[in-house]
Amino acid sequence: VAGAETFKGGLSVLPKIGLPASVWTPLVNSPLETLKIIFPYAVTMAAVGSIESLLTMQLLDGIIDDGKRGSTRREVIGQGVGNLASGLTGGIGGCALIGQSLINAQSGGGVSRLSGMSMALFLALGIVSFAPLLGQIPVVALAGVMLLVCQSTFSWGSLRLFGKVPNLDLFIISLVTFVTVKDDLAKAVLIGTITSALGFAWKQSTTISATISQTKLVPPSGPILPNVKSYNISGPLFFGSTQAFSRLFSVKEDPDNVVIDFTGSRVFDHSALEAINSIADRYGSLGKRVYLRHLSKDCARLLANVHEGGLPPYEIVESNPNDPFYGVAEKPEFYSDVPVPKSA
C-alpha cells in the first residue's frame, strides 16, 4: 500500500496474498511485452538493493566489532526471498536501509537480530494502529527528520581525505556521489568500477622501467661473453604498458647481443607477448640477438605460438631453475599445446 491508503489504518492495510489486478491482467494478456517492460526495472532494483544491503552490512561489521562478520550469501538470498514474498502480497520490494541500520547500531541494538525484527514489528503496529495519527504529521517535519538522518549517517571524516589521497581517488568519489544523486546507485557503482579499473591500469602502465647493467652470457654456440648489456625490467607488462616498454630500448645503439631480464616483472597478457616479439624483431632486423631471462616456463612456447612462423633464431629464451611460475591471460587456442606451469 502507498499514499492515502496507508493512513486509513486498521487491518485493511495489511497485505493480501496474490498479485494486484494491475500486474496480473497485462501479464496474462501480453506476457512477453509485460516482461520486456518489467525486466530493466527489475534488474536495476535488484542491483541497487543488493549493493546497498551489502554496503550497509560492511559498514555495520566495521562499527560493531564483535569478532563476527555477516554472510553476504545469506543476506542476498534472504533479501530476494523477502522481496518475492512482498511482491506476491501486493507490497513493494526493499533492502537494508543504511540510515535506520546505523541509528539502530549506534543505539546499542545492532548486535541482536531481535532489534531488526522489533523495528519491523513496531513499524507495522504503527501503521495498523496509529496510521490516522501519523497522517497528521506535516511533511516538513518528516523532511527535517530525513535531514537529521543524513547528518548522522554522512561520513564527515571523509572530507579530511582531500589533499591526502590521490586526485584520481577523489575524482572517483565525487563522480560516484554525483551519479548516485542524479540517477541511481547501480549506475554509480558500474561507472565507479569502470573508472577505477581504467585508473588502476593507467597507474600501473606508468610503473614499468628498466635499469641497465652488465651480465655474463653463455650463447648456445660461441665463446662466453663476460660483459653483455642487460635490461632489467621492473613493473608489470600488460596491454597498458606495452608502449612504455618499447620505449625503454635503444635498439640502434645497443650491441649485437642484448639480455632482457624479467626478474622484476611479469608478463600478463597477449599484448605483452606481442610487445616482446616486436622488440626482438627490431633487434633481429639489425642482425642482433635478444636473450630473454626469467620468464615463466610457458612464455617461451606462447611467444612461439604468437609469433608468425614460430620463435625466430634471434629471439632466445634462457631457462633457469629459478624461473617464476605464473600463467598468461591468453586465448585458448594459443594454450592448446602449452601446459600451464605448476609450481613444485
N, C-alpha and C positions, 0 to 999 in steps of 0.2 A: 504494500500500500504506500501511497505517497500523497502529498498535498493535503487538501482539506479532509480526505478520507481518513488520514491518520489521526486527526484530532477529534474524531467523533467519540473515541473511547469505547469501552465495553468489549465484549467478546467478538463483535463484528469485525474488529481489526485483525483478529488472528488469521494466519494463513490457512488457505483451503487447498486440499490436495487436488492436483490437476492443473493443466496448462490453461491460461486465460483464453477466451474465445478469440481475442485479437491476435494471438500467436497460433493457436491451433487451426483456425479456419484457413489462413493462407498457406500453412504448412501442409495441409491435406490437399487443397486445391492445386497449388503450384509448388511442389516440394523443392525442385531444383532452383527455381527463381528465388524462393524464400531463403534457401540455404546460401545462395550467392550473396544475398544482401546481408545475412546474419554473419557469415564466416569472417569477413575482415574485422568487424567489431568484436567478435568472439575472441579472435587471436590477439587483438590489441588489449582487450580487458584481461585475458589470461596472462599475457606477458607483464602488463602493469601490475596486476595483483600478485603474481609470483615474485617479481622483482622487489616490490615494496615490502612484502611479507618477509622475504629473505634478508633484505637490508635491515628491517626492524629487528629481526631475530639476531642478526650480527651485532647491532647496536646494544641490545639488551644483554647479550652474552658478555660484552665488554663492561657494562655497568654493573651487572650482578656477578661479581667474581666469587662464585661458589664452587669452582672447580668442574662445573658441568657445561656442556655445550648442547645447544638444541640440534635436533636432527632435521636437516634440510629436506630429506626424503619424506619424513612423516609430516612435516609442515605443508609441503606442496600437495601430497596426497590428501591430507585432511581438508585443506582448503578446497581442493577440487570436489571432494565428496560433499562438503557443506554447500558449495555453490550449486551443485547439481540438485541437491535436495531443496535448496531455496528456489531454484527455477521451477521445479515441479510443484511447488506450493504457491506460485504466483509472486514470489519475492524477488528481490534484486541481489545479485551477487556482490560479494565484498571481499575484503582482505584485511590483513593486520593494519591497524591504524597507529602510526608512529607517535602521534601526539598523545593519544589516550594511553598507549602502552608505556610511554616514557613517564607520564604522570603517575600511572599505576606503580611503576617500579620505584620512582622517587618517593612514593608514599609508603613504601615498605611492603607492598602486596605482590611484587613481581616474582617472588621466589616460590609461589604456590600456584598450581593450576586452578585452585578454587577462586583465586582473585579474578581471573578472566571469566570464569563461569558466573561468578557473582555479579560481575559488571553486566553481563548479558541478561541475567535474570532480572536485575533491578531496572535495566532499560526496558525490558518487556513489561514489567509491572507498572512502570511509569506511563507507558503508552496505553496500557489497558485501563488503568485506574485513574490516572491524572491527566489524560490527554486533553480534555477541555481546558483545564487549568494551564497546562503547558502552552496551549494555543494562544493564551492571553499575553505571553511574554513577547515584548517588542523584538522585532528582528534586529534592531540596532543593538540591543543588549546581547543577542547571540553573536553578532559581529564583533562586539567587544571581547566576548569570551574567546572567539577564534583568534583574535589578535594576541590575547594573553597566552593562548596555547602556542602560537608561532613564536612569541618572545621566549617562552620556556624551552621550546624544542630546538630553536636555532642554535647551532654551534658557534657561539660568538668567538670562541678561541681560534676558529679558522681564519678570522681576519688578521691574526698575527702572522699568518703564513706569507702575506705579501712582503716581498723583499727577501724572504728566507728560502723560498723554493724556486726551482727553475721557472722561467717565464712560460714555457710550454705547459707545465702543470697548472699554472694559474689560468692560462687561456682555456684549458680543457674544463676546469672547474667553472669558469664563467660561462663557457659555451653550453655545458650540460644544464646549468641553472637556468639559462635563458630559454633553451629548448623545452625544459620541463614546464616552465611557466607559460610559454607560448603555445605548445602543443600538448605533449603528454610524456610520461616517464619512459615509455617503451622506446619512442623515437630518441629521447635524450640519451638513454643507455646505449642504443645502437650507434648513434653518432659519436658519443664519447669513446666507445670501444674502438671504432674505426680510427678516430683521430689519435687515440693513444697508441694504437698499433703502428700507424704511419709515423708518429713522432718517435717511437722507440726504434723503428727501422732506420729513420734518418739519423738519430744519435749514434746508433751502432755503426752506421756506414762511415762515420767520421772518425772512428777509433782505430781503424786499420792503419798500420805503419810498418816501417822496416828499418832495421839497423844493419849496417854493413860491417862485415868483419872478414878475416882471412881464415880459411879452414883447409884441412888436408883432404885430398880427393884421390880415390883409388878407381880409375876408369876401368871399364870391362877389358880394355886392351890398351897397352902402352904403359909407360912408367908412372910411378906415383907422383902426384903433383902436390908439393907441400903447402903452397900458398895460393889458394883459389878464392876468388871473390864470392862471398856468401851473403845473400839477402835473408835476414832473419825476420820473418813475418810475425807481427803481433796483431791480434784482433780478429774478429770473425770475418770469414769470406763468404758472402751470400749475394743475392741479387742487388742489394742496395749498396754494396761496397766494391763492386767489380770495377767501376771506373776509377775509383781512388786506388785500387790495387794495380791497375795497368799503368798508372802514373808514377808508381814507385821505382820503375826500372829505367835505366839509361842504356837501352839496347845497343845503340850505335857505338857508345864509348866503352862498353864492357868488353872484357877479354873473350877468348874463344871458348872458355869453359866457365860456367856460372852455376852456383848452387843456390837453390831456393829452399830454405829451411822453414817448415811449418810447425816447429815445436810449440810456438806460442800462438798458433792459430788453429782454426778448424774449418773444414770445407763443409758447407751446409746443403747446397742445392745444385741444380743443373747449371744455373748461371755461373756458379763458382767454377765448376768443371770446364765450362766453355772459356772462362777467363784464363784459366791455367793453360789450356791448349792454345789459346790465342797468343799468349806471351811466348810460349815455346815455338810457335810458328814464326813469330817475329825474329826470334834468335836464329831459327833454322834457315830463314830466308837469307841471312847474312853468313851462313856457313858456321854457326856457333852451336854449342851444345848446352842443354839445360839439364841439371841433375836435381831431382825433386826428393827431398828428405822428410821423413817423419809424417807421412800421410797415413791415413787409415788404410788397412790392408786391402780393402775393397776399392780404394780410389784408383789404383793403377788400372784395374780391369774396367772400371767405369770410364776412366779417361780414354781408354782404347775403344770402348763401345761408343762413346760420344763423338770421338774424333773420326771424321770420314776417312776410311781406309785403314783404320787402326792406329796404334801409337807409332809415330814416326821415329826413325833412328836417332834423331837429335833431341828427343824428349825421353829421358831415362829416369825411372823411378827406383830409388835405392830402398832396399828393405832392411829392417833392423829389428831385433827382438824387442826393443823398447818403443816400437811404433804404437801409436794410440789405437783405441778401439772405438769406433762410432760408425753409425750408418749415415748415408747421404739421402736427402729428400729428392728422389729421382723417380722418373716414370718406370712403371713395372717392366716394360719391355727391355730397358737397359739393365735391369737387375735379373733378367731371366736366367743368365748363366753365371751370375755373381752371387756367391753365398754371403749373406750378411754376417760380418765378423762377430765372433763371440769371445769375450774376454776369458782368459784362462782361470 
